[in-house]
Amino acid sequence: MTNMKNKMLLVALGLGLLATSCRKSAIDQIDTDESRIYITNHDTTANFGNYNTYSIADSVLVVNGNSATKQLNATDAAFITAFKTAMQAKGYTLVNKANAPDLGVQVSRIIQTTTGYVTYPDYYGYWDPYYWGYGGYGYGNPYWGGGIASYQIKEGMLGFDVVDLKNVGAGNNLNVVWNGLIRGSGIFNASTAASQVDQLFAQSPYFQNN
């Protein structure tokens, strides 16, 4: 009877392990939306209720290393429109930059390249001499000594900067009162521009004039 119980326990454990091995890992189940990271920051001394109007740049600033250019494609336009919609919902009025807006908004596409290094061990090559009809000849591959290899990862991010144009500081210095950053997979997508911008404002409840 004891042996039978032990056998049943082993079968149960085996089935449990099989079920566990068949499950997808949590990381594999993360979709594109869940992989995105939203970061916001603001000037804690700013009173966002004191601002009424704003103007937004009609193009996107593309920052790639030390260079910066202005561009406007369909995705860029979608993010600019999404930000306008969000600002209207927060009680701000869009005006032309020539009409002395209280706030100025700049949308940026940031391309960041990160360089990393990885070490690799001595490598003699994997070659089966018997497969090629040279049994007994051994390895003929050249020896590759161990060392360090470099690699680069290019990442795209979306930046949103809101500047106080109403209260210009000494020396004509402009104060950034709010900024947001989006990074992750599939962020440059016109169809999700509104939801991405909404996420930034959702975690900035202080940013409103109504």
HELIX and SHEET records of a PDB file:
HELIX    1   1 THR A    2  CYS A   22  1                                  21    
HELIX    2   2 ALA A   26  GLN A   29  5                                   4    
HELIX    3   3 ASP A   33  SER A   35  5                                   3    
HELIX    4   4 PHE A   48  ASN A   50  5                                   3    
HELIX    5   5 ALA A   74  ALA A   89  1                                  16    
HELIX    6   6 LYS A   97  ASN A   99  5                                   3    
HELIX    7   7 ALA A  170  ASN A  172  5                                   3    
HELIX    8   8 ALA A  190  THR A  192  5                                   3    
HELIX    9   9 ALA A  193  ALA A  202  1                                  10    
SHEET    1   A 6 ILE A  37  HIS A  42  0                                        
SHEET    2   A 6 ASN A 175  ARG A 183 -1                                        
SHEET    3   A 6 GLY A 147  ASP A 164 -1                                        
SHEET    4   A 6 LEU A 103  TYR A 120 -1                                        
SHEET    5   A 6 THR A  53  ILE A  56  1                                        
SHEET    6   A 6 THR A  93  LEU A  94  1                                        
SHEET    1   B 6 ILE A  37  HIS A  42  0                                        
SHEET    2   B 6 ASN A 175  ARG A 183 -1                                        
SHEET    3   B 6 GLY A 147  ASP A 164 -1                                        
SHEET    4   B 6 LEU A 103  TYR A 120 -1                                        
SHEET    5   B 6 VAL A  60  ASN A  64  1                                        
SHEET    6   B 6 SER A  67  GLN A  71 -1                                        
END                                                                             
